[in-house]
């Protein structure tokens, strides 16, 4: 995720992070809208991702610790054995890139 500007949105700032969010923050001019991306129950907390969801668990954890000072304990981070498809694809791509680099060095 690339920073393109800074702003203060006190209400939106109360929305917590999750690597398995049920909402997204959408910026429209000077407004920010929190929009659900799946059904949300009446008393269920809204959450958005503060980091790139396509990153690996390790990359997300490092980014969150460095930028926001906390360790995520969401469902995706607390159960690393339940990798989603994006994480599996990312790992395959990295392995292939490393393999190609090794072959080039030989």
N, CA and C atoms as a LAMMPS dump frame, in Angstrom:
ITEM: TIMESTEP
0
ITEM: NUMBER OF ATOMS
318
ITEM: BOX BOUNDS ff ff ff
-5.0000000000000000e+02 5.0000000000000000e+02
-5.0000000000000000e+02 5.0000000000000000e+02
-5.0000000000000000e+02 5.0000000000000000e+02
ITEM: ATOMS id mol type element x y z
1 1 1 N 0.852 -1.166 0
2 1 2 C 0 0 0
3 1 3 C 0.893 1.222 0
4 2 1 N 0.609 2.15 -0.893
5 2 2 C 1.417 3.352 -1.031
6 2 3 C 0.668 4.536 -0.43
7 3 1 N 1.341 5.296 0.428
8 3 2 C 0.738 6.478 1.02
9 3 3 C 0.663 7.584 -0.028
10 4 1 N -0.517 8.163 -0.192
11 4 2 C -0.689 9.238 -1.163
12 4 3 C -1.105 10.54 -0.491
13 5 1 N -1.356 10.512 0.808
14 5 2 C -1.744 11.719 1.521
15 5 3 C -2.064 11.396 2.964
16 6 1 N -2.278 12.426 3.738
17 6 2 C -2.626 12.269 5.138
18 6 3 C -3.893 13.064 5.436
19 7 1 N -4.739 12.538 6.322
20 7 2 C -5.955 13.223 6.73
21 7 3 C -6.371 12.69 8.094
22 8 1 N -7.244 13.386 8.763
23 8 2 C -7.749 12.959 10.059
24 8 3 C -9.25 12.704 9.935
25 9 1 N -9.65 11.477 10.208
26 9 2 C -11.043 11.071 10.185
27 9 3 C -11.339 10.406 11.523
28 10 1 N -11.742 11.168 12.543
29 10 2 C -11.904 10.624 13.898
30 10 3 C -12.841 9.419 13.993
31 11 1 N -13.967 9.449 13.298
32 11 2 C -14.906 8.323 13.38
33 11 3 C -14.333 7.104 12.667
34 12 1 N -13.806 7.299 11.468
35 12 2 C -13.216 6.181 10.716
36 12 3 C -12.006 5.608 11.451
37 13 1 N -11.311 6.441 12.226
38 13 2 C -10.13 5.978 12.963
39 13 3 C -10.498 4.973 14.051
40 14 1 N -11.769 4.888 14.413
41 14 2 C -12.19 3.933 15.444
42 14 3 C -12.406 2.533 14.878
43 15 1 N -12.343 2.389 13.564
44 15 2 C -12.522 1.08 12.945
45 15 3 C -11.214 0.297 13.09
46 16 1 N -11.308 -0.874 13.68
47 16 2 C -10.125 -1.696 13.922
48 16 3 C -9.676 -2.448 12.677
49 17 1 N -8.456 -2.971 12.782
50 17 2 C -7.832 -3.73 11.703
51 17 3 C -8.171 -5.216 11.794
52 18 1 N -8.232 -5.848 10.653
53 18 2 C -8.268 -7.303 10.54
54 18 3 C -7.687 -7.67 9.184
55 19 1 N -6.964 -8.774 9.128
56 19 2 C -6.464 -9.287 7.845
57 19 3 C -7.555 -10.082 7.132
58 20 1 N -8.711 -10.206 7.784
59 20 2 C -9.904 -10.813 7.191
60 20 3 C -11.05 -9.829 7.427
61 21 1 N -10.953 -8.627 6.844
62 21 2 C -11.912 -7.569 7.157
63 21 3 C -13.3 -7.832 6.594
64 22 1 N -14.294 -7.199 7.233
65 22 2 C -15.649 -7.299 6.712
66 22 3 C -16.074 -5.987 6.045
67 23 1 N -15.126 -5.037 5.949
68 23 2 C -15.427 -3.744 5.335
69 23 3 C -14.17 -3.165 4.688
70 24 1 N -14.373 -2.139 3.872
71 24 2 C -13.262 -1.402 3.263
72 24 3 C -13.513 0.09 3.467
73 25 1 N -12.423 0.839 3.528
74 25 2 C -12.517 2.29 3.586
75 25 3 C -12.383 2.815 2.167
76 26 1 N -13.352 3.613 1.746
77 26 2 C -13.337 4.179 0.392
78 26 3 C -13.278 5.699 0.525
79 27 1 N -12.299 6.291 -0.126
80 27 2 C -12.138 7.732 -0.065
81 27 3 C -12.766 8.357 -1.299
82 28 1 N -13.658 9.317 -1.063
83 28 2 C -14.36 10.022 -2.125
84 28 3 C -14.186 11.514 -1.881
85 29 1 N -13.197 12.092 -2.536
86 29 2 C -12.892 13.499 -2.278
87 29 3 C -12.412 13.658 -0.847
88 30 1 N -13.106 14.474 -0.074
89 30 2 C -12.735 14.684 1.328
90 30 3 C -13.491 13.76 2.277
91 31 1 N -14.325 12.899 1.735
92 31 2 C -15.12 11.989 2.556
93 31 3 C -14.489 10.608 2.593
94 32 1 N -14.709 9.907 3.696
95 32 2 C -14.33 8.499 3.768
96 32 3 C -15.596 7.719 4.1
97 33 1 N -15.816 6.654 3.371
98 33 2 C -16.972 5.791 3.61
99 33 3 C -16.451 4.416 4.015
100 34 1 N -17.077 3.839 5.014
101 34 2 C -16.776 2.471 5.41
102 34 3 C -17.895 1.617 4.826
103 35 1 N -17.54 0.72 3.907
104 35 2 C -18.547 -0.078 3.2
105 35 3 C -18.323 -1.563 3.494
106 36 1 N -19.364 -2.239 3.901
107 36 2 C -19.286 -3.672 4.179
108 36 3 C -19.016 -4.431 2.883
109 37 1 N -18.165 -5.446 2.966
110 37 2 C -17.863 -6.268 1.797
111 37 3 C -18.488 -7.655 1.924
112 38 1 N -19.117 -7.899 3.05
113 38 2 C -19.887 -9.123 3.272
114 38 3 C -20.924 -8.812 4.355
115 39 1 N -21.911 -9.662 4.545
116 39 2 C -22.952 -9.375 5.541
117 39 3 C -22.361 -9.17 6.943
118 40 1 N -22.901 -8.182 7.645
119 40 2 C -22.453 -7.858 8.997
120 40 3 C -23.661 -7.946 9.924
121 41 1 N -23.505 -8.687 11.011
122 41 2 C -24.599 -8.822 11.977
123 41 3 C -24.742 -7.531 12.773
124 42 1 N -25.891 -7.343 13.396
125 42 2 C -26.224 -6.108 14.108
126 42 3 C -25.143 -5.668 15.092
127 43 1 N -24.666 -6.536 15.948
128 43 2 C -23.684 -6.152 16.971
129 43 3 C -22.252 -6.513 16.592
130 44 1 N -22.028 -6.883 15.361
131 44 2 C -20.689 -7.278 14.918
132 44 3 C -19.825 -6.048 14.658
133 45 1 N -18.577 -6.113 15.081
134 45 2 C -17.637 -5.017 14.87
135 45 3 C -17.241 -4.924 13.397
136 46 1 N -17.166 -3.705 12.887
137 46 2 C -16.636 -3.492 11.538
138 46 3 C -15.122 -3.492 11.621
139 47 1 N -14.486 -4.038 10.602
140 47 2 C -13.021 -4.028 10.551
141 47 3 C -12.585 -3.794 9.114
142 48 1 N -11.443 -3.138 8.976
143 48 2 C -10.828 -2.903 7.674
144 48 3 C -9.378 -3.371 7.775
145 49 1 N -8.737 -3.526 6.65
146 49 2 C -7.327 -3.891 6.675
147 49 3 C -6.48 -2.632 6.577
148 50 1 N -5.48 -2.542 7.452
149 50 2 C -4.547 -1.419 7.415
150 50 3 C -3.381 -1.706 6.486
151 51 1 N -3.267 -2.941 6.008
152 51 2 C -2.118 -3.35 5.198
153 51 3 C -2.586 -4.083 3.943
154 52 1 N -1.65 -4.4 3.08
155 52 2 C -1.931 -5.114 1.832
156 52 3 C -2.36 -6.544 2.148
157 53 1 N -3.573 -6.889 1.804
158 53 2 C -4.084 -8.234 2.088
159 53 3 C -3.439 -9.316 1.24
160 54 1 N -2.771 -8.94 0.169
161 54 2 C -2.095 -9.919 -0.673
162 54 3 C -0.724 -10.287 -0.122
163 55 1 N -0.255 -9.567 0.878
164 55 2 C 1.044 -9.862 1.478
165 55 3 C 0.947 -11.142 2.297
166 56 1 N 2.084 -11.761 2.536
167 56 2 C 2.11 -12.961 3.37
168 56 3 C 1.854 -12.574 4.821
169 57 1 N 1.57 -13.556 5.648
170 57 2 C 1.344 -13.304 7.075
171 57 3 C 2.539 -12.582 7.673
172 58 1 N 3.735 -13.05 7.38
173 58 2 C 4.948 -12.439 7.925
174 58 3 C 5.081 -10.991 7.475
175 59 1 N 4.859 -10.734 6.199
176 59 2 C 4.943 -9.362 5.684
177 59 3 C 3.906 -8.457 6.348
178 60 1 N 2.683 -8.968 6.514
179 60 2 C 1.637 -8.18 7.165
180 60 3 C 2.008 -7.866 8.607
181 61 1 N 2.51 -8.873 9.308
182 61 2 C 2.875 -8.687 10.717
183 61 3 C 3.983 -7.652 10.868
184 62 1 N 4.986 -7.719 10.015
185 62 2 C 6.097 -6.757 10.069
186 62 3 C 5.571 -5.353 9.786
187 63 1 N 4.751 -5.222 8.76
188 63 2 C 4.2 -3.918 8.389
189 63 3 C 3.353 -3.332 9.523
190 64 1 N 2.492 -4.139 10.11
191 64 2 C 1.639 -3.663 11.203
192 64 3 C 2.465 -3.256 12.418
193 65 1 N 3.477 -4.046 12.747
194 65 2 C 4.331 -3.729 13.899
195 65 3 C 5.099 -2.43 13.649
196 66 1 N 5.677 -2.286 12.454
197 66 2 C 6.476 -1.094 12.134
198 66 3 C 5.631 0.167 12.009
199 67 1 N 4.49 0.057 11.364
200 67 2 C 3.682 1.254 11.091
201 67 3 C 2.665 1.581 12.167
202 68 1 N 2.139 0.552 12.853
203 68 2 C 1.051 0.798 13.8
204 68 3 C 1.357 0.318 15.223
205 69 1 N 2.461 -0.398 15.41
206 69 2 C 2.898 -0.784 16.739
207 69 3 C 2.128 -1.916 17.402
208 70 1 N 1.495 -2.778 16.611
209 70 2 C 0.805 -3.913 17.232
210 70 3 C 0.988 -5.182 16.417
211 71 1 N 0.704 -6.298 17.064
212 71 2 C 0.748 -7.611 16.424
213 71 3 C -0.689 -8.045 16.192
214 72 1 N -1.011 -8.35 14.964
215 72 2 C -2.372 -8.763 14.61
216 72 3 C -2.638 -10.179 15.108
217 73 1 N -3.82 -10.361 15.674
218 73 2 C -4.23 -11.68 16.151
219 73 3 C -5.574 -12.093 15.534
220 74 1 N -5.806 -11.618 14.307
221 74 2 C -7.051 -11.963 13.614
222 74 3 C -7.016 -13.444 13.216
223 75 1 N -8.093 -13.918 12.642
224 75 2 C -8.202 -15.336 12.265
225 75 3 C -7.12 -15.76 11.274
226 76 1 N -6.768 -14.895 10.332
227 76 2 C -5.731 -15.245 9.349
228 76 3 C -4.352 -15.305 9.988
229 77 1 N -4.12 -14.46 10.977
230 77 2 C -2.793 -14.403 11.597
231 77 3 C -2.645 -15.388 12.754
232 78 1 N -3.719 -15.635 13.471
233 78 2 C -3.628 -16.512 14.637
234 78 3 C -3.64 -17.984 14.262
235 79 1 N -4.049 -18.311 13.055
236 79 2 C -4.049 -19.694 12.603
237 79 3 C -3.303 -19.787 11.284
238 80 1 N -1.952 -19.771 11.344
239 80 2 C -1.176 -19.77 10.103
240 80 3 C -1.352 -21.032 9.261
241 81 1 N -1.924 -22.084 9.834
242 81 2 C -2.115 -23.308 9.064
243 81 3 C -3.261 -23.172 8.088
244 82 1 N -4.122 -22.195 8.293
245 82 2 C -5.246 -21.961 7.383
246 82 3 C -4.862 -20.878 6.396
247 83 1 N -4 -21.198 5.48
248 83 2 C -3.576 -20.225 4.481
249 83 3 C -4.672 -20.062 3.446
250 84 1 N -4.854 -18.828 3.038
251 84 2 C -5.83 -18.625 1.971
252 84 3 C -5.139 -18.766 0.618
253 85 1 N -5.914 -18.75 -0.416
254 85 2 C -5.373 -18.981 -1.756
255 85 3 C -4.371 -17.906 -2.161
256 86 1 N -4.618 -16.651 -1.775
257 86 2 C -3.688 -15.577 -2.127
258 86 3 C -2.307 -15.859 -1.527
259 87 1 N -2.272 -16.288 -0.268
260 87 2 C -0.991 -16.582 0.362
261 87 3 C -0.291 -17.759 -0.315
262 88 1 N -1.049 -18.76 -0.716
263 88 2 C -0.45 -19.91 -1.409
264 88 3 C 0.154 -19.485 -2.746
265 89 1 N -0.571 -18.652 -3.482
266 89 2 C -0.075 -18.168 -4.777
267 89 3 C 1.17 -17.312 -4.557
268 90 1 N 1.131 -16.401 -3.583
269 90 2 C 2.291 -15.557 -3.297
270 90 3 C 3.523 -16.399 -2.995
271 91 1 N 3.364 -17.432 -2.194
272 91 2 C 4.496 -18.287 -1.848
273 91 3 C 5.047 -19.005 -3.074
274 92 1 N 4.158 -19.471 -3.962
275 92 2 C 4.611 -20.137 -5.192
276 92 3 C 5.377 -19.165 -6.083
277 93 1 N 4.88 -17.932 -6.195
278 93 2 C 5.544 -16.931 -7.023
279 93 3 C 6.935 -16.629 -6.481
280 94 1 N 7.048 -16.443 -5.177
281 94 2 C 8.35 -16.159 -4.568
282 94 3 C 9.302 -17.327 -4.792
283 95 1 N 8.834 -18.551 -4.635
284 95 2 C 9.682 -19.727 -4.864
285 95 3 C 10.161 -19.774 -6.31
286 96 1 N 9.257 -19.493 -7.242
287 96 2 C 9.628 -19.503 -8.657
288 96 3 C 10.649 -18.41 -8.964
289 97 1 N 10.449 -17.22 -8.395
290 97 2 C 11.397 -16.125 -8.61
291 97 3 C 12.769 -16.485 -8.057
292 98 1 N 12.794 -17.071 -6.875
293 98 2 C 14.069 -17.485 -6.275
294 98 3 C 14.747 -18.559 -7.115
295 99 1 N 13.955 -19.496 -7.63
296 99 2 C 14.492 -20.566 -8.467
297 99 3 C 15.107 -19.986 -9.744
298 100 1 N 14.403 -19.025 -10.371
299 100 2 C 14.914 -18.396 -11.588
300 100 3 C 16.207 -17.631 -11.318
301 101 1 N 16.271 -16.945 -10.178
302 101 2 C 17.487 -16.206 -9.818
303 101 3 C 18.663 -17.166 -9.613
304 102 1 N 18.403 -18.296 -8.965
305 102 2 C 19.462 -19.287 -8.735
306 102 3 C 19.958 -19.855 -10.053
307 103 1 N 19.028 -20.121 -10.998
308 103 2 C 19.406 -20.657 -12.29
309 103 3 C 20.235 -19.651 -13.093
310 104 1 N 19.909 -18.364 -12.966
311 104 2 C 20.652 -17.327 -13.651
312 104 3 C 22.085 -17.212 -13.111
313 105 1 N 22.24 -17.437 -11.804
314 105 2 C 23.558 -17.329 -11.176
315 105 3 C 24.485 -18.48 -11.566
316 106 1 N 23.893 -19.613 -11.941
317 106 2 C 24.696 -20.8 -12.265
318 106 3 C 25.339 -20.71 -13.616
